Amino acid sequence: MKGMAKELNPLLRGELEALVAGTCKALTDPKRLLVMYALSDGSRSVGELCVVLDSTQSNVSQHLGVLRAAGMVESERSGSTVLYSLRHPKVIEAIDLLRSISREELARRQASLVS
């Protein structure tokens, strides 16, 4: 039918729903984003993350659990220490892109207030 909007692919709908329910939900907390950035330089233990994030072991462990359940981080035992790392380092690139868009939008809004 001419002039009607094209329907969205049902597969796309399902993928987007899964993205929001999993990855996006896991990344809605600023502390979890900081955990992701702290792991972007390499594997770290919970203790090391506590120091970097200036947070308690309980809090860091809780955030790591959410990120692990969403498939964002993975863990590996090294002796008596558990090391956490990013499962998908390219997610930092995606977050950086969103940060860039956010900065541009903020600048646009501030410029419109001045003019």
Secondary structure as a PSIPRED ss2 file (coil, helix, strand):
# PSIPRED VFORMAT (PSIPRED V4.0)

   1 M C   1.000  0.000  0.000
   2 K C   1.000  0.000  0.000
   3 G C   1.000  0.000  0.000
   4 M C   1.000  0.000  0.000
   5 A C   1.000  0.000  0.000
   6 K C   1.000  0.000  0.000
   7 E C   1.000  0.000  0.000
   8 L C   1.000  0.000  0.000
   9 N C   1.000  0.000  0.000
  10 P H   0.000  1.000  0.000
  11 L H   0.000  1.000  0.000
  12 L H   0.000  1.000  0.000
  13 R H   0.000  1.000  0.000
  14 G H   0.000  1.000  0.000
  15 E H   0.000  1.000  0.000
  16 L H   0.000  1.000  0.000
  17 E H   0.000  1.000  0.000
  18 A H   0.000  1.000  0.000
  19 L H   0.000  1.000  0.000
  20 V H   0.000  1.000  0.000
  21 A H   0.000  1.000  0.000
  22 G H   0.000  1.000  0.000
  23 T H   0.000  1.000  0.000
  24 C H   0.000  1.000  0.000
  25 K H   0.000  1.000  0.000
  26 A H   0.000  1.000  0.000
  27 L C   1.000  0.000  0.000
  28 T C   1.000  0.000  0.000
  29 D C   1.000  0.000  0.000
  30 P H   0.000  1.000  0.000
  31 K H   0.000  1.000  0.000
  32 R H   0.000  1.000  0.000
  33 L H   0.000  1.000  0.000
  34 L H   0.000  1.000  0.000
  35 V H   0.000  1.000  0.000
  36 M H   0.000  1.000  0.000
  37 Y H   0.000  1.000  0.000
  38 A H   0.000  1.000  0.000
  39 L H   0.000  1.000  0.000
  40 S C   1.000  0.000  0.000
  41 D C   1.000  0.000  0.000
  42 G C   1.000  0.000  0.000
  43 S C   1.000  0.000  0.000
  44 R E   0.000  0.000  1.000
  45 S E   0.000  0.000  1.000
  46 V H   0.000  1.000  0.000
  47 G H   0.000  1.000  0.000
  48 E H   0.000  1.000  0.000
  49 L H   0.000  1.000  0.000
  50 C H   0.000  1.000  0.000
  51 V H   0.000  1.000  0.000
  52 V H   0.000  1.000  0.000
  53 L H   0.000  1.000  0.000
  54 D C   1.000  0.000  0.000
  55 S C   1.000  0.000  0.000
  56 T C   1.000  0.000  0.000
  57 Q H   0.000  1.000  0.000
  58 S H   0.000  1.000  0.000
  59 N H   0.000  1.000  0.000
  60 V H   0.000  1.000  0.000
  61 S H   0.000  1.000  0.000
  62 Q H   0.000  1.000  0.000
  63 H H   0.000  1.000  0.000
  64 L H   0.000  1.000  0.000
  65 G H   0.000  1.000  0.000
  66 V H   0.000  1.000  0.000
  67 L H   0.000  1.000  0.000
  68 R H   0.000  1.000  0.000
  69 A H   0.000  1.000  0.000
  70 A C   1.000  0.000  0.000
  71 G C   1.000  0.000  0.000
  72 M C   1.000  0.000  0.000
  73 V E   0.000  0.000  1.000
  74 E E   0.000  0.000  1.000
  75 S E   0.000  0.000  1.000
  76 E E   0.000  0.000  1.000
  77 R E   0.000  0.000  1.000
  78 S E   0.000  0.000  1.000
  79 G C   1.000  0.000  0.000
  80 S C   1.000  0.000  0.000
  81 T E   0.000  0.000  1.000
  82 V E   0.000  0.000  1.000
  83 L E   0.000  0.000  1.000
  84 Y E   0.000  0.000  1.000
  85 S E   0.000  0.000  1.000
  86 L E   0.000  0.000  1.000
  87 R C   1.000  0.000  0.000
  88 H C   1.000  0.000  0.000
  89 P C   1.000  0.000  0.000
  90 K H   0.000  1.000  0.000
  91 V H   0.000  1.000  0.000
  92 I H   0.000  1.000  0.000
  93 E H   0.000  1.000  0.000
  94 A H   0.000  1.000  0.000
  95 I H   0.000  1.000  0.000
  96 D H   0.000  1.000  0.000
  97 L H   0.000  1.000  0.000
  98 L H   0.000  1.000  0.000
  99 R H   0.000  1.000  0.000
 100 S H   0.000  1.000  0.000
 101 I H   0.000  1.000  0.000
 102 S H   0.000  1.000  0.000
 103 R H   0.000  1.000  0.000
 104 E H   0.000  1.000  0.000
 105 E H   0.000  1.000  0.000
 106 L H   0.000  1.000  0.000
 107 A H   0.000  1.000  0.000
 108 R H   0.000  1.000  0.000
 109 R H   0.000  1.000  0.000
 110 Q H   0.000  1.000  0.000
 111 A H   0.000  1.000  0.000
 112 S H   0.000  1.000  0.000
 113 L H   0.000  1.000  0.000
 114 V H   0.000  1.000  0.000
 115 S C   1.000  0.000  0.000
